[in-house]
Amino acid sequence: MAKVERWIVAMRRGWRRLLAPPEDWRRHCYRMAIVLAVMTLLTAAPALRYWRLAAAPGWAQLMLLAAGLQLAYLAWLATNPDWAAVWVVMIAFAAAATMLAVAGTMTLMAPTNSDLPLGLEAVRRPAAAWCLVGTALCAAAAYYCGHVVQTWKRQSINRRAAS
């Protein structure tokens, strides 16, 4: 019986060692969460002046909701620095880039005399430039997160094969 218990303890230590992220990856996740949080606040800057959501236009409500979700996922990344958390953050930023690209395309392609959804007609031209910059930032963040995930997974597979 003692032999089985020793084997179970050894297996737990081994799995913990294999599954736990190295310290340099943890620090990298913390830095990444801070940089992406600042980038999220910069992307949502035009909507930050509308604190009263009931009086805010629809685009500001949607942008604040998206920024809140991104910040929640970044908080999760900071508390759980794992490659799967980075993967989820990548998906969140890819979705934000898609949403901003659709909004930018709507503001550019719609006729000037037509109404836009979410109250974007009042800020038609600045919204197009803002959406273009936000799309580029979120797409770059999603790409970088995907690159980090693939590098991390490749290193963990190599580490498992070596041990």
Buried (B, 14 or more C-beta within 10 A) or exposed (E): EEEEEEEEEEEEEEEEEEEEBEEEBBEBBEEBBEEBBEBBEEBBEBBEEBEEEEEBBEBBBBBBEBBEBBBEBBEBBBEEBBBEBBBBBBEBBBBBBBBBBEBBBBBBEBEEEEEBEBBBBEBBEEBBEBBBBBBEBBBEBBBBBBEBBEEBBEBBEEEEEEE
